[in-house]
Amino acid sequence: MRAILCIILALAWLPAQAQSDPREAGLAALGELGVANGTALACRQSDNAGRIKRLVIALAPRTRAWGERFEQATNDGFLAQHQGGATCPDAATVAADVDRLEARLRALLGAS
């Protein structure tokens, strides 16, 4: 749980202007999805990890910046889970986070 709190606090430093720029807000949401992916992978939640992968393929623009953001956030989430010594959240908690992030990405990217 402590690792999740650290991740949330780390993401909170994003500049306020990121929320006014749709691209930056989308990248921030994708980063949060990457952290969730890293957590799912570290916790061996293959259903959640597979769902996240499908969402990224369906929603994220296919550019280097978007891919790198997702990959780095996935690595950060994975390492935070292992190095932070936190217990894994249950699959339902991760799935609820994914639901929230999916809705946010769809709204930001105009995807249906």
LINNOR-V319102 format. One record per pair of residues at least 4 apart in sequence whose ideal C-beta (glycine too) atoms are under 8 Angstrom apart, sorted by the first residue. I is the first residue (numbers start at 1). J is the second residue. If there is no record, write none. Layout:
i->I j->J
i->I j->J
//
This chain:
i->1 j->5
i->1 j->86
i->1 j->87
i->1 j->89
i->2 j->6
i->2 j->84
i->2 j->85
i->2 j->86
i->3 j->7
i->3 j->80
i->3 j->81
i->3 j->83
i->3 j->84
i->3 j->85
i->3 j->86
i->4 j->8
i->4 j->39
i->4 j->86
i->4 j->89
i->5 j->9
i->6 j->10
i->6 j->80
i->6 j->84
i->7 j->11
i->7 j->35
i->7 j->76
i->7 j->77
i->7 j->80
i->8 j->12
i->9 j->13
i->10 j->76
i->11 j->28
i->11 j->31
i->11 j->32
i->11 j->35
i->14 j->18
i->14 j->19
i->14 j->24
i->14 j->28
i->16 j->20
i->17 j->21
i->17 j->24
i->18 j->24
i->18 j->25
i->18 j->27
i->18 j->28
i->19 j->24
i->19 j->25
i->19 j->28
i->20 j->25
i->21 j->25
i->22 j->26
i->22 j->108
i->23 j->27
i->24 j->28
i->25 j->29
i->25 j->108
i->26 j->30
i->26 j->105
i->26 j->108
i->26 j->109
i->27 j->31
i->27 j->65
i->27 j->66
i->27 j->69
i->28 j->32
i->29 j->33
i->29 j->101
i->29 j->104
i->29 j->105
i->29 j->108
i->30 j->34
i->30 j->56
i->30 j->60
i->30 j->66
i->30 j->69
i->30 j->70
i->30 j->73
i->30 j->105
i->31 j->35
i->31 j->69
i->31 j->70
i->31 j->72
i->31 j->73
i->32 j->36
i->32 j->73
i->32 j->97
i->32 j->101
i->33 j->37
i->33 j->52
i->33 j->55
i->33 j->56
i->33 j->70
i->33 j->73
i->33 j->98
i->33 j->101
i->33 j->102
i->33 j->105
i->34 j->38
i->34 j->69
i->34 j->70
i->34 j->71
i->34 j->72
i->34 j->73
i->34 j->74
i->34 j->76
i->34 j->77
i->35 j->39
i->35 j->73
i->35 j->74
i->35 j->76
i->35 j->77
i->35 j->80
i->36 j->40
i->36 j->48
i->36 j->52
i->36 j->77
i->36 j->94
i->36 j->97
i->36 j->98
i->36 j->101
i->37 j->41
i->37 j->49
i->37 j->52
i->37 j->53
i->37 j->56
i->37 j->70
i->37 j->73
i->37 j->74
i->37 j->77
i->38 j->42
i->38 j->73
i->38 j->74
i->38 j->75
i->38 j->76
i->38 j->77
i->38 j->78
i->38 j->79
i->38 j->80
i->38 j->81
i->39 j->43
i->39 j->45
i->39 j->77
i->39 j->78
i->39 j->80
i->39 j->81
i->39 j->88
i->39 j->89
i->39 j->94
i->40 j->45
i->40 j->46
i->40 j->48
i->40 j->49
i->40 j->52
i->40 j->94
i->41 j->45
i->41 j->49
i->41 j->74
i->41 j->77
i->41 j->78
i->42 j->77
i->42 j->78
i->42 j->81
i->42 j->82
i->42 j->88
i->43 j->81
i->43 j->88
i->43 j->89
i->43 j->91
i->43 j->94
i->45 j->49
i->45 j->88
i->45 j->91
i->45 j->94
i->46 j->50
i->47 j->51
i->47 j->91
i->47 j->95
i->48 j->52
i->48 j->91
i->48 j->94
i->48 j->95
i->48 j->98
i->49 j->53
i->50 j->54
i->51 j->55
i->51 j->95
i->51 j->98
i->52 j->56
i->52 j->98
i->53 j->57
i->54 j->58
i->55 j->59
i->55 j->98
i->55 j->102
i->55 j->105
i->56 j->60
i->56 j->70
i->58 j->111
i->59 j->102
i->59 j->105
i->59 j->106
i->59 j->109
i->59 j->111
i->60 j->66
i->60 j->67
i->60 j->70
i->60 j->105
i->60 j->109
i->61 j->66
i->61 j->109
i->62 j->66
i->62 j->67
i->63 j->67
i->64 j->68
i->65 j->69
i->66 j->70
i->67 j->71
i->68 j->72
i->69 j->73
i->70 j->74
i->71 j->75
i->72 j->76
i->73 j->77
i->74 j->78
i->75 j->79
i->76 j->80
i->77 j->81
i->78 j->82
i->79 j->83
i->80 j->84
i->80 j->86
i->81 j->86
i->81 j->88
i->89 j->93
i->89 j->94
i->90 j->94
i->91 j->95
i->92 j->96
i->93 j->97
i->94 j->98
i->95 j->99
i->96 j->100
i->97 j->101
i->98 j->102
i->99 j->103
i->100 j->104
i->101 j->105
i->102 j->106
i->103 j->107
i->104 j->108
i->105 j->109
i->105 j->111
i->106 j->110
i->106 j->111
i->106 j->112
//
